[in-house]
Amino acid sequence: MNDRQILELTEWVAESGLAGFSETELIDGFCRRLVENGVPLTRMAGIIDTLHPVLEARTFHWHRTKNETQAIDYARSSAREGQEKWLTSPFHYLLMSGDKSLRCRIVDGDCPSDRFPVLAEFRDDGLTDYLAVHTRFGKALTIGMMDCLFTSWATDHEEGFADWQVGMIDRALPMLALAIRDVSVGRIAETLVETYLGRDAGRRVLGGYIERGVAERMSAVMWFSDLQGFTRITDTVPPEHVIPLLNDYADAIVSSIHDHGGQVLKFMGDGIMAIFSGAEDCELCTRALDAAEEATRRVGALNTRRQAEELPWTNFYLGLHVGEVFYGNIGSEDRLDFTVIGPAVNEVSRIAAMCRSLDQEILLSSAFATSAEACAQRLVSVGRFALRGVGQPQHLFTLDPGAAGD
């Protein structure tokens, strides 16, 4: 074994990690350099857990003859479906036994396919030697279930791996594992801030916009929606039905907001507060109206499904308003919230509350109607009303059901 080769390989991994290479770039470069250094590697696979509300893990696949490197995210449902395969895998064996590695020289008949069925598949594919490695992270480096990297290394060389080649993989692998963990942590940070703060707010926080009390003054379209009769539903249906109901309606409404460039800022029980910003008011109003109509369609389809399944169903109320807000970090020294404040926030919640008494699913402020010049034909007045906590009465509008957007 050549120490200089190992040093050059680990230095390349360190430099590439610091340069921000992706996992697939790191793995592809690592595997190709092993081959260049005389390791007859045919394929490599890896898996690392993640911290994500929907995804369970990320897997990696490198194949020399196919000349490809892939990263595949596995949803939690997919992980459950593959549970039997996982329980009979070499990786599961390493996890339960505490061993660092497992080597099976398939060329010598060392292929316990009754214990590890995947080895029979490798033998049939012409592979001759197989190595599985469990690289553990220390407690301080563990995030959620991401406490290790599993990798496997296989060759189709007629004599399998030489011992020095296995030694090269073993000595260089910790640096690769550390680099992949670093990339994974960055992805986890992006996921968490965008999931819990919202897409735009999350990006701003990761970009360094975290100073307490710093807020941007801007014009925005405010969205406030909640579910019709939610209190009645929670009082009359089994508790285990409430969370799935909220999730179903949140999926329909939030997807509609995101599809039209909006940012969801808060979930307040069954309520959703969002903003549309970053463009002229007329464009923002158009996007908000398109999102409202799409949400109506999606909720309608959802209700059809839930009724067919004899599950509780409902519709939503929505208020839309346009005005100036302050958008930024607000709170105490040790607990901040990235949100919006200002009179417009109060007004949109009051407008949404009027939906019940006016028997309208969607209500728009007069300021919104004035700004939505391109959508004037889609709006119809429902009258002039006093809003609780708002100084002057104002006209409210709704969508004309006969003039839907394109």
N, C-alpha and C positions, 0 to 999 in steps of 0.2 A: 504494500500500500504506500502511496506517495503522499507524504504530509503536505507537500507544496500544492498538490492538486486539491486537497481538501480545504486548505487555507484559501486558495483562489475561489473555490466554489462558495464558501461561506462568506467571503468578502463581497462576492457578487450579490448574494442574497441580501446582505446588510445594506449595500448601496442601493439596490433596487427597492428594498422596503422603505428606505429613507426618501427615495425619489417618488414614492406613491404608486408603485406598480400594483395592479390588481392581483387577486389570487390566481387567476388563470395565467397571467403573465409571469408571475413568480414560479408557478408549477411548471409551465412550459419551459422556461429558461433553465430551471433546476434539472429537469429530466433530460433536456437536450445536452446539457453540460456533463451529466453523468455518462451519457452515451459517448460523447466526445472523449471522455476519460477512460473508456474501455469497459463500461458497465453495459452488458447487453440487455438493457431494459426494453421490454415490449409494451407494457401498460402499467399505469399507476392509477390508484383511486384513493380518495380521501373523503373524510366527513368531519364536519365540525358543527356542534349545536349552535343555535343562535337565540337571541332574546327578542321575540317578535310575537305580536298577538295572534298571528295566523300561521306563520311558518315555524317548522320544528327544527330544521337543520339545512345546511348547504353541503352538497356533495360535489366532488371534483373528479374528472375523468381525463386521463391523458393516454393517448394511444399512438405509438410510433408509426405503425404502418398506415393508419388512417389519417395521420398528420393532423390531429385535432386535439384541442383542449377545451373541455366544457365545464361550466358551473351550473348546477341545477338546484333550485330551491324546492324543498319538500314541505308541503303543507302538513299540518298536524293530522288531518284525516288520512293522508297518504301514508304517514308514518304508522298510524294504527293499522292500516290495511296490510302493511309490510311487516307486522309484528312477528309472525312466524318465521319469516326469512331472517329477520334480525336475531331472533333467539337461537338460530342454528348457524350463525355467522362466526368466523374467527374473531371479529371485533367484539362481539358479545362475550366470547370466551375470555378474551384478554381483560375485558372490563370486570368480569366476575372472578377470575382467577388472581388478578393483580399482577400477572406477568407483563413484562414490557413488550415482548415480541413472541411471534410464533412463526416458525419456518417449516414448510412442507416441501420436500424434494420430490415432486411428482414424478420425475424421471426415474427415481429409484423405487417407485411404488409407494412412496410415503404420502399417501393420499387417502386419509380417513373420510371418504365421502359419506359414510353413514353418519358421521358426526358433523361434518361440514359439507353439505350437498354442493355448495358452490365450487368445491375443488374438482368434482366430477365434470362440471361444465368447463372449467379451465383445462382439464386434461383433454377433453374432447375438442377444445379449441387449439390444441397443440402446445400449450404452455408446459414447461418442464420444471419450473421452480417458483415458489411463492413465499413471500415474506409479509407478515402483517405486524405493524408496530403501533403501540399505544403510547403517545407522547403526552405526558400529563403536565398541566399547569399548576403552579402553586396556588394556595388559597387566596393570596393577595391578587392573583391574576384571574381568578375565576369570576365570571359574570353569569348569573343565572345558572343554567345547565352547561354553559360553555366552559368546561374544565379540562379539556384535552383535545387533541387532534388524532384521529385514527387514520392511518395510511396503509395501503397495501402496494406491493411491488412484485411484478411477475415478469418472467422471461420465457422466450421460446427457444433459447440457445440449447443445442442438443445436450450439453453437459450441465445446464443450469447455471446458477451463479457460482462464482468462485468465492471462497470465504473472504478474501480481501475486498471483493466488490460489495458484499453484504456489510462489511466493516465501514466502507466509504459511505454507504447510505446511512448507516447507524450514526456515524460521527457528524455528518453534515445536516441530518434531519432536524435536530433541535433548533437550528437557526431558521430553517424554513418554517417550522411550526410557529416560532415567535413572530415571524413576519406575517404569516397568514392570520394569526391571532390579532395582530395590530390592525390589519385591514378590516377584520371582522368587527372589532371594537368601534372603529370609525363608522361602519355601516349601522351598528346597533345604536350609536349615539344619534345618527340621522333619523333612524326609525322612531326612536323614543320621543325625540323632541317634536317631530312632525306629527306623530300619532297623538300626543297629549297636548301639544300647543297649537297645532295646525301647521299647514305646509309653509306658508309665508313666515309666520312667527317663528317656527322652528328653524328655518334657514337664517333668519335674522339673529336669533340667539346663538347659533353655531358660528355665525359670522362675527361675533363679538359685541352685538348690540344688547348688552346685559346690564348697563349701568342703571341703578335705581333712580326713578323719577325722570328719566330721559324718554320723551315721547314725541312723536311726529304729528304735526297738525296737518290734516288732509281732508279732502272731500271724499265721501264714500257712500255707497248704497248700503243701507243696513237691512238685514233680513232677520226677522224673528218669527219662528213658527213653533207650534206645539200641537199635540194630538187632541182631537175632539173626544170629549167624554172619558179622558184617561182616568180620572179619579173614580168614576163609576166602574170602569173596567177593572181597576185594581181591587175594588171592593167586592167584585162578583166572580172573578176567575181565580183558579188555583194560583198560588204565588209562583210556582215553577213556570207558568205561562207568561209572566210579566216581562222577564228579561228577554226571552226570544222575541216577544212582540216588539219591544223597544228596539232591539237590534235589527229586525226586519224593516221597520219604518225608517230607522236611521240610515240603513243601507240605501234605501230608495231616495231619500231626501238628500243625504250628503253626497251621494254619487252625482245627483243632478246639479248640485251647487258646484262641485269640483269640475264637472264636465264643461261648465261655462265660466271657469276662471274665478270662482268665489273661494273664500277662505272661511272655514268653520272655526270659530273661536271658542265656543263654549257649548257644553251639554248641561242643561239645568233640568234634571228629571226628564220629562218628556219634551222639554223645550230645546230649541237649537238657535244659537245666535251666530250669524255669519256676516261677512262684509264682502263687497265687490269694490276694488280700488285699483289705482294705477293707470287710469285712462280718463277721457272726458266723461262727464256725467251722463251724456246722452248714450254713449256706448255702454257704460256700466248699467244703466237702466234697461237697455235692450237685453244684455246678458242676464240680468236678474229675472226679467220677465220670461226669457227662454228657459231659464232654470226652473222657474215656478211651473211653467206648462209641462216641462219634462217630468218634474216631481209629481204632478197630478197624474200623468200617464202611468208612471211607474207605481204609484200608490194604487191606482185603479187595477193594474195587473196583479199587484200583491194581494189586494182584497179579493180578487177572483180566486186566487190560489188558496188563501186562508179560509174563505167560505167553503170551498170544495173540501178542505181538510177539517172542517168543523172547528176551526180555531177562532178566537176573538179577533175582530177586525174593526177598523175605524178609518177616519180621514184626518186631514190636518187643517189647521188655521194658519194663515200667513199674513204678516204685516210687512210692507216695504216702505222705506223712507230714504231720502237722500239729504245729507247735511254734513257739516264739519264735525270731526271727531278728533280726539287725541289718541294715538295708537302707540303703545309702548309699555315699559315696565312700571308697574304700580304695585305697592304693597309695603311690607315691613322689611327690616334689614335681612331677616332670615327666611322670608316667604314672599316671593314675588309672583305676580301674574302678568302675562303678556296679553293685554286686552285693549279695548277701546272704552273711552268715557266721553261724556258730553251730552248736551240736551237731546241730540238726535237719537242717542241710545234709549233714553227715557221715552221719547215720542214713539219710536217704532214698537216698543212693548205695549204702549197704550193703544196704538192703532190695531195691533194684533188682538188685544183684549176686546176691541169693539166687534170683532167678527161674530162673536156669539150673539150679541144683542141685535145685530143687523142681519143675522142669518146669511152671512157671506163667508165663503171659505178663504178668499183673498181680498185684502184691502190695501190700497196704496194712498200715500199722502198727496196733498196738493203739490208739494215741492217735487215729489217724484213725477207726478203727471206733467208738471211744467218742464222738467228736465228731459222727459222721455219723448222728445219731439218726433223722433222717427217711429214711435209706437203709438201715436195719438189715436189712430183708428182702432187700436186694440183695447182702448180704455172706455169706460162708461162711468158717469158720476152716480153716486148713491146718496148724495146730499151733503149738507153742512152740519157738523157736529162739534160739541165741546168734548175735549179729551181731558180726563182726570189728570191734574198736575201740569197741564199745558195751558199757557196764558190765553191764547186766542183760539176760538173755534175755527175749524178749517174744513174745506171740502175733502171728502174721501172718494176714492174711485175703486173700481174693480175691473177685472178682465171681462171684455165682451165675449161671451161663449161662441158667438158667430164670427169672430174675427181673430182666430188663433194665428200665432206667428208661423213662419215657414219652417 
